[in-house]
């Protein structure tokens, strides 16, 4: 069973990684790049997605690490 998708979102102290539906951040990082790396590692371990947001909150990118029979092309 896949784990929670991991979202990289703006945070008052930089960028945060949050599991989908969680109120609290899993981790907080100085840069979006650091947060993305952390979210990617968690998503790979949980066979879920890393969802990267822009500073305004809109989704910038998604990377799936699950067992999706129809993965996104790109």
N, C-alpha and C positions, 0 to 999 in steps of 0.2 A: 504494500500500500504506500503510495507516494506521501511524502511529508508536506509541510506547509510551504507555499511559495515564499520566497525571500524578497522583500522590497527594499531598494536603496532609496531613501527619502531625505529631503533637507531636514536639518536638525539645528537647534540654536547653537550647538558647539561644532558644527560642520555637517557631516553626513551620517545617517544612521542606517543600520540594517534592522529590519523588523520582519518577523514572521507574520504572514497574512492573518489578520484578525487580532493580532496582539496589540495591547495598548502600550507596552513598554518596548524599548529598543533592545535587541539582542546585543548590539555593539554600536559604539559611536567612533567615528574616524574624522581626521582632519580634512581629508580629501575624498571626493567622489570615487576616485580611482581605487583608493584603499578599501572603501566600503564595498565597491563592486567586487573586488577580489575576495573579500570575506564572504559576501552573499553567494558568490559563485561556488566557493568551497562547500558551503552549507547545502546549497541546492544540489550539488553533485552527490554529496553524502546521503541526502534524503530523496534523491530521484524526483526533484521538483523543478520549479522555474526560478530564475533570478530575474526580477523585474526592476529595471533602472528608470528612475524618475528624473525629470528636469527640475531645476530650481523652483519653477512655478507649480510643481506637482504633477504636471502631465507626464505620461509614460513616454520615455525616450527609446527604450529598447527592451526586448525580452529574450532570454536564452533558456531553452528547455533542456533539462538533463534527466528527464524521466524516460519511461519506456513507451513513448508516444509512437503509435504505428504510422502516424501521418505528421512527421515533424515539419515545422515551418521551413520554407525554402529561403535560402539567402546566404 
